[in-house]
């Protein structure tokens, strides 16, 4: 009977694992990491590139914040007060409060 080149036996050595087997040999772990340095760096680069691409895609498709503002110069409710008196009459015939609520108030201010 011939021995297959793929079979091997493992015998526990006295220096590895200690007497109770729950100790970790950091030197052996560092040797493993040094041997597999290329695989670790390629994996790190791939994960970093993929997460950066995903983050960029999410920020372009679903932005976190979009904003705008309008500056209130005169009273939009009372047409008789301010520089734009009578200018906030809505052509649709809405009351001044309804026009402000629907963002349809028309104010023409001289600049």
GIPE-V807736 format. One record per backbone hydrogen bond with DSSP energy under -1.0 kcal/mol. NH is the residue of the N-H (numbers start at 0). CO is the residue of the C=O. If there is no record, write none. Layout:
nh->NH co->CO
nh->NH co->CO
//
This chain:
nh->6 co->3
nh->20 co->16
nh->28 co->24
nh->29 co->25
nh->30 co->26
nh->31 co->27
nh->32 co->28
nh->33 co->29
nh->34 co->30
nh->35 co->31
nh->36 co->33
nh->39 co->35
nh->40 co->36
nh->41 co->37
nh->42 co->38
nh->43 co->39
nh->44 co->40
nh->45 co->41
nh->46 co->42
nh->47 co->43
nh->48 co->44
nh->49 co->45
nh->50 co->46
nh->51 co->47
nh->52 co->48
nh->53 co->49
nh->54 co->50
nh->55 co->51
nh->56 co->52
nh->57 co->53
nh->58 co->54
nh->59 co->55
nh->60 co->56
nh->61 co->57
nh->85 co->78
nh->86 co->83
nh->92 co->89
nh->98 co->94
nh->99 co->95
nh->100 co->96
nh->101 co->97
nh->102 co->99
nh->103 co->98
//
